[in-house]
Structure formats: structure tokens, C-alpha cells
Amino acid sequence: MITVKDKVVIVTGSGQGIGRAYAETLAADGAKIVIAEINESTGKDAEKAIKNNGGRAVFVYTDVTRYDSAQNMVQVAIGKFDRIDALVNNAAIYYGIDPKPFTEITEDEWDRMMAVNVKGTWNCAKAVTPQMIIQAKGKIINVASSVAFEGKGMFMHYVASKGALVAMTRSLARELADMGGNGITVNTLAPGAIEGEASVKLGEAMRSIKGFTGKGGPVAGQILKRRGTSYDLVGPLLYLVSDASDFMTGSVLTIDGGSSLH
Ligand SMILES: NC(=O)c1ccc[n+]([C@@H]2O[C@H](COP(=O)([O-])OP(=O)(O)OC[C@H]3O[C@@H](n4cnc5c(N)ncnc54)[C@H](O)[C@@H]3O)[C@@H](O)[C@H]2O)c1
């Protein structure tokens, strides 16, 4: 049976968007959720929504770019729920990306992207590791994107950051298996184009670029000619958090309607 009942799961960036859908779905299946979010207003709102639905959740202000903040996230999780079964590294710079040729990406934009998407994942993985070693069990799920395999243009800093997560997953999987007596696994979840405000905004911005060649939108290159939804992702995430995936590590689970075919 695939279930996450009573699992303690930290979901970073779960105040809005897909992360929020992860948090709410895992909570509905009986998991205890730590909403680690930089936006206090959406984070608190997500906590309230889960509790109103009879679920268990705690919001903790977290800036994943800072290691001390990631450590505090772990302290709050253990203080409230006694253990950490899974960390979902979902926080990222995605909403509001300003697409442009790689020659026009500013140094600040590049550094911020890497700080949140790549360093943030490293920080959170580092922070949960001591507890997962004590437990000799734990799951880290890094949220990448199918664009890392497709090599999409016009937001190269984002694409590069997601490619880095795939590589980091493999390396982390090896190191943590040794440290955690084969009980700690690390996998990547790589979604394709998912319906939502963030994607609509990005699509509009892309189409406004002079000479843009992405005719037909993101589904044009997919086998399945529809956009994915958060609902398409929560089942695969549930599997990755559950004990059913105990023999899977260093792998990529790609949910993209058949766009990258890697
Ligand atoms: N939406 C898509 O089509 C799509 C496709 C593939 C992959 N993804 C990935 O899925 C994940 C969720 O996507 P989304 O569309 O919900 O993105 P989103 O931009 O709507 O949400 C990202 C969340 O991360 C939070 N965040 C940003 N910086 C943070 C920081 N420093 N510390 C803590 N939290 C921070 C934001 O406040 C927000 O709640 C991201 O990793 C994204 O790259 C999204």
C-alpha cells in the first residue's frame, strides 16, 4: 500500500503553487507537514487550510538560501513532530521569471537563481542529514524540471539550476546511502509544463519576446497534448515519500506528458 500516514514531511516553498498542493495532499493522507516558506502570509495560510481540513501542519519562516534558516526549519520540525521522514526541496525561483536570451541575464538574476534553487537544496539537505542518520532512514526529494532534459531556451539560469539538481541528487544518493546505512534515499521529481498562474505568466512573457519560436506553446513538443496539473504530480510525490520507494535512489521520476523522453 502506498501511504504517507504519520510521516513527517518538510515541504519547502509550500505556501503557494505546486508546493501547496503537495503539502495539502500529503496532509490529507495523514502526513504531518512542515510548511517551510519565505512568504509568511502564504505559509500561514497554508497551515490554516490544512488544519481546517483536519490535517496536521506547522508553518516555519524559512529562507532556504541561508543555512541557519534551514537549521531552524529542522529544529522546528523535530520540536513539533519528533522526527523527519522526508524533505521535499520544492522552493525555487519560478513565478515571475523574466525570460530573455542568456546574454541578457544579469549577474544578480543568475546568482539569485542559483542561491535559491541550488544552494537552497544543498542547505536543506545538509540540515536534515544529522536527524536522518540518527533515524537511519529518510527521503530527500529534489524538485527539478523536464526543461533540464529538453534544454529549453530563454531562461538558461533556471534550466541550469534544475540540471544541477539532477546531478546533485545522484551524488547525494551515494553519499547518504553510505552515511545512513542504506536507509536514506534521494530522488528527483521532474515535472513538465504544469497549469497555474506561474506558467501562464511565463508563457505570456515568452510570447512577447521578439523572434520567439515556441509556436503551439509548451504542449507542442509533448506526446500528450494537454498541460499537466498539480494533480498529476501529487501521486508520484506520494510514492516518493512513502516506503514503497525504499529501493529507489539517485533516480529521476519525470512527469511531463512525454516531452523529454530521456
Ligand atoms: N509550474 C511549473 O510548470 C513547473 C514545472 C516544472 C518544475 N516546476 C518546479 O516545481 C516547483 C514549484 O513550482 P511552482 O510553479 O509552484 O513555483 P512558485 O514560484 O509558484 O512557488 C515557489 C515557492 O517557493 C517559495 N520560495 C522562493 N524563494 C524561497 C526561499 N528563498 N526560501 C523559501 N521559499 C522560497 C515561494 O515563496 C513560493 O511559495 C519549483 O521547484 C519549480 O521550479 C514547476
Ligand as a Chemical Component Dictionary entry (heavy atoms), coordinates in Angstrom:
data_LIG
# 
_chem_comp.id                   LIG 
_chem_comp.type                 NON-POLYMER 
_chem_comp.pdbx_formal_charge   0 
_chem_comp.three_letter_code    LIG 
# 
loop_
_chem_comp_atom.comp_id 
_chem_comp_atom.atom_id 
_chem_comp_atom.alt_atom_id 
_chem_comp_atom.type_symbol 
_chem_comp_atom.charge 
_chem_comp_atom.model_Cartn_x 
_chem_comp_atom.model_Cartn_y 
_chem_comp_atom.model_Cartn_z 
_chem_comp_atom.pdbx_ordinal 
LIG N1  N1  N 0  4.944  25.344 -12.553 1  
LIG C1  C1  C 0  5.521  24.557 -13.446 2  
LIG O1  O1  O 0  5.097  24.436 -14.601 3  
LIG C2  C2  C 0  6.758  23.776 -13.061 4  
LIG C3  C3  C 0  7.305  22.873 -13.981 5  
LIG C4  C4  C 0  8.441  22.142 -13.624 6  
LIG C5  C5  C 0  9.003  22.300 -12.371 7  
LIG N2  N2  N 1  8.458  23.192 -11.500 8  
LIG C6  C6  C 0  9.083  23.303 -10.188 9  
LIG O2  O2  O 0  8.118  22.965 -9.207  10 
LIG C7  C7  C 0  8.340  23.748 -8.021  11 
LIG C8  C8  C 0  7.090  24.537 -7.681  12 
LIG O3  O3  O 0  6.723  25.336 -8.787  13 
LIG P1  P1  P 0  5.596  26.480 -8.687  14 
LIG O4  O4  O 0  5.074  26.699 -10.030 15 
LIG O5  O5  O -1 4.669  26.174 -7.564  16 
LIG O6  O6  O 0  6.554  27.733 -8.288  17 
LIG P2  P2  P 0  6.196  29.065 -7.493  18 
LIG O7  O7  O 0  7.217  30.073 -7.921  19 
LIG O8  O8  O 0  4.753  29.402 -7.639  20 
LIG O9  O9  O 0  6.437  28.671 -5.949  21 
LIG C9  C9  C 0  7.722  28.649 -5.372  22 
LIG C10 C10 C 0  7.580  28.796 -3.868  23 
LIG O10 O10 O 0  8.911  28.860 -3.311  24 
LIG C11 C11 C 0  8.935  29.926 -2.346  25 
LIG N3  N3  N 0  10.322 30.435 -2.210  26 
LIG C12 C12 C 0  11.003 31.214 -3.096  27 
LIG N4  N4  N 0  12.192 31.539 -2.597  28 
LIG C13 C13 C 0  12.290 30.924 -1.379  29 
LIG C14 C14 C 0  13.301 30.894 -0.373  30 
LIG N5  N5  N 0  14.463 31.556 -0.520  31 
LIG N6  N6  N 0  13.074 30.152 0.744   32 
LIG C15 C15 C 0  11.894 29.500 0.906   33 
LIG N7  N7  N 0  10.895 29.521 -0.003  34 
LIG C16 C16 C 0  11.096 30.228 -1.139  35 
LIG C17 C17 C 0  7.987  30.969 -2.915  36 
LIG O11 O11 O 0  7.574  31.902 -1.948  37 
LIG C18 C18 C 0  6.862  30.074 -3.430  38 
LIG O12 O12 O 0  5.925  29.778 -2.413  39 
LIG C19 C19 C 0  9.565  24.608 -8.326  40 
LIG O13 O13 O 0  10.727 23.929 -7.893  41 
LIG C20 C20 C 0  9.545  24.706 -9.828  42 
LIG O14 O14 O 0  10.824 25.001 -10.346 43 
LIG C21 C21 C 0  7.359  23.932 -11.809 44 
# 
loop_
_chem_comp_bond.comp_id 
_chem_comp_bond.atom_id_1 
_chem_comp_bond.atom_id_2 
_chem_comp_bond.value_order 
_chem_comp_bond.pdbx_ordinal 
LIG N1  C1  SING 1  
LIG C1  O1  DOUB 2  
LIG C1  C2  SING 3  
LIG C2  C3  SING 4  
LIG C2  C21 DOUB 5  
LIG C3  C4  DOUB 6  
LIG C4  C5  SING 7  
LIG C5  N2  DOUB 8  
LIG N2  C6  SING 9  
LIG N2  C21 SING 10 
LIG C6  O2  SING 11 
LIG C6  C20 SING 12 
LIG O2  C7  SING 13 
LIG C7  C8  SING 14 
LIG C7  C19 SING 15 
LIG C8  O3  SING 16 
LIG O3  P1  SING 17 
LIG P1  O4  DOUB 18 
LIG P1  O5  SING 19 
LIG P1  O6  SING 20 
LIG O6  P2  SING 21 
LIG P2  O7  DOUB 22 
LIG P2  O8  SING 23 
LIG P2  O9  SING 24 
LIG O9  C9  SING 25 
LIG C9  C10 SING 26 
LIG C10 O10 SING 27 
LIG C10 C18 SING 28 
LIG O10 C11 SING 29 
LIG C11 N3  SING 30 
LIG C11 C17 SING 31 
LIG N3  C12 SING 32 
LIG N3  C16 SING 33 
LIG C12 N4  DOUB 34 
LIG N4  C13 SING 35 
LIG C13 C14 SING 36 
LIG C13 C16 DOUB 37 
LIG C14 N5  SING 38 
LIG C14 N6  DOUB 39 
LIG N6  C15 SING 40 
LIG C15 N7  DOUB 41 
LIG N7  C16 SING 42 
LIG C17 O11 SING 43 
LIG C17 C18 SING 44 
LIG C18 O12 SING 45 
LIG C19 O13 SING 46 
LIG C19 C20 SING 47 
LIG C20 O14 SING 48 
# 
